[in-house]
Amino acid sequence: MSRYLFILFVFCFPFTSKGQDFIDKSREKVKEKLEQYLRDNGLHSVLTINDSLISLRIEDSSVKPTLFIFHFIDEKCVEEIKVSCDTCVISYMNGILVNRSMQWKKMNDTTWLSRFSKRRMLVLELNGTMSALRIRKTNWDKKTYKGVIASLDQTP
């Protein structure tokens, strides 16, 4: 059991600290960080790159199967998705939500917004087996953002 927890910690922690750090990075920078992560951790994986995304599928027997997907628009990362077991995804999400500089505000049970200047939305999609966590860059202007936040503050 302790070996499993250690492996879960080692596997999740490096990406937890980098979670939203991939947003706005170039395709080359994301690829470089992922390759470094794989070198540092020695996990069996498949890295796939095409015009609009980079995916990293971890297929190592020492950890739960996990898929990371990074979507790009105009060569900048605009969305990160982690697909894994429920507990892995929740652990990853909790690591992101403790980042006080983002000032996450809960919209509902599955969605959070960062402060306006960070322009992030975090969406949790649990399904009981393989679940997903999405971190998206929003393109809202200040007025739209304030309207969304105001509507949250008025919710009973």
C-alpha positions in Angstrom: 0.0 0.0 0.0 2.8 2.5 0.9 4.6 1.7 -2.4 1.3 2.5 -4.3 1.0 5.8 -2.4 4.6 6.7 -3.0 4.3 6.0 -6.7 1.0 7.9 -6.9 2.8 10.9 -5.2 5.8 10.7 -7.4 3.6 10.4 -10.5 1.1 13.2 -9.6 3.3 15.7 -7.8 5.5 16.8 -10.7 2.5 17.5 -12.9 0.5 19.0 -10.1 3.1 21.8 -9.7 3.1 22.3 -13.4 -0.6 21.9 -14.0 -1.6 25.2 -15.3 2.0 26.2 -16.2 1.5 24.6 -19.7 -1.1 27.2 -20.7 0.3 29.8 -23.0 3.5 27.8 -23.6 4.6 27.1 -27.1 4.3 23.6 -28.6 8.1 23.2 -28.4 8.2 24.2 -24.7 5.4 21.8 -23.8 7.2 19.0 -25.7 10.5 19.8 -24.0 8.9 19.8 -20.5 7.1 16.5 -21.2 10.3 14.8 -22.5 12.2 16.0 -19.4 9.5 14.6 -17.2 9.8 11.2 -18.9 13.6 11.3 -18.6 13.4 12.2 -14.9 10.8 9.5 -14.1 11.7 6.7 -16.5 8.1 5.8 -17.3 7.0 3.8 -20.3 4.9 6.1 -22.4 3.8 7.2 -25.8 4.2 10.8 -26.9 2.1 11.9 -29.9 2.4 15.2 -31.7 0.2 16.7 -34.4 -0.9 20.1 -35.6 -3.3 21.0 -32.9 -2.3 18.8 -29.9 0.3 16.9 -28.0 -0.7 13.8 -26.1 1.3 11.8 -23.6 -0.1 8.3 -22.7 1.6 6.8 -19.6 1.6 3.0 -20.0 3.8 2.0 -17.1 2.9 -0.9 -14.8 4.0 1.1 -11.7 1.3 3.7 -12.1 -2.4 4.0 -13.2 -2.9 4.5 -16.9 -3.0 8.2 -17.6 -3.4 10.4 -20.6 -2.4 14.0 -20.8 -3.6 16.1 -23.8 -2.5 19.6 -24.6 -4.5 21.6 -27.2 -2.9 24.4 -29.2 -4.2 27.4 -31.1 -1.7 29.6 -32.9 1.2 27.5 -31.5 0.1 28.3 -27.8 -1.3 25.8 -25.4 -4.9 26.8 -24.6 -6.1 23.6 -22.8 -4.7 20.8 -20.7 -6.6 17.6 -20.0 -5.6 14.8 -17.7 -7.5 11.5 -18.0 -6.9 8.9 -15.3 -8.6 7.2 -12.4 -11.0 9.2 -10.2 -8.6 9.4 -7.3 -5.7 10.4 -9.5 -7.7 13.2 -11.2 -9.0 14.5 -7.8 -5.5 14.4 -6.4 -4.2 16.4 -9.4 -7.0 18.9 -9.1 -6.5 19.4 -5.3 -2.8 20.2 -6.0 -3.9 22.8 -8.5 -6.6 24.4 -6.3 -4.1 25.0 -3.5 -2.2 27.4 -5.7 -3.2 30.7 -4.0 -1.8 32.9 -6.8 -4.7 31.6 -9.0 -7.4 32.6 -6.5 -9.7 29.9 -7.6 -13.4 30.6 -7.2 -15.8 27.7 -7.2 -18.6 28.1 -9.7 -20.3 24.7 -8.9 -19.3 21.2 -7.9 -17.2 20.6 -11.0 -16.0 24.0 -12.3 -13.7 26.7 -10.9 -12.5 30.0 -12.2 -9.1 31.6 -11.5 -8.7 35.4 -11.0 -9.2 37.4 -14.1 -5.5 38.0 -14.9 -4.8 34.3 -15.0 -7.8 33.5 -17.3 -8.2 29.9 -16.4 -11.2 27.6 -16.0 -10.9 24.2 -14.3 -13.5 21.6 -15.1 -13.7 18.2 -13.3 -15.5 15.3 -15.2 -15.9 12.3 -13.0 -17.4 9.1 -14.4 -16.5 6.4 -11.9 -13.6 4.8 -13.8 -11.5 7.0 -16.1 -12.2 10.7 -15.3 -10.9 13.9 -16.7 -9.7 17.3 -15.5 -9.6 20.2 -18.0 -7.7 23.4 -17.5 -8.7 25.9 -20.2 -7.6 29.4 -21.0 -10.6 31.7 -21.2 -10.8 34.5 -23.7 -13.4 36.5 -21.7 -13.1 40.2 -21.4 -13.2 41.9 -17.9 -16.9 42.7 -18.2 -17.9 39.1 -19.0 -15.7 37.8 -16.2 -17.1 40.2 -13.6 -20.6 39.2 -14.8 -19.9 35.5 -14.2 -18.4 36.2 -10.8 -21.3 38.5 -9.8 -23.8 35.8 -10.7 -21.9 33.4 -8.4 -22.0 35.8 -5.6 -25.8 36.1 -5.9 -26.4 32.4 -5.9 -28.0 31.3 -2.6 
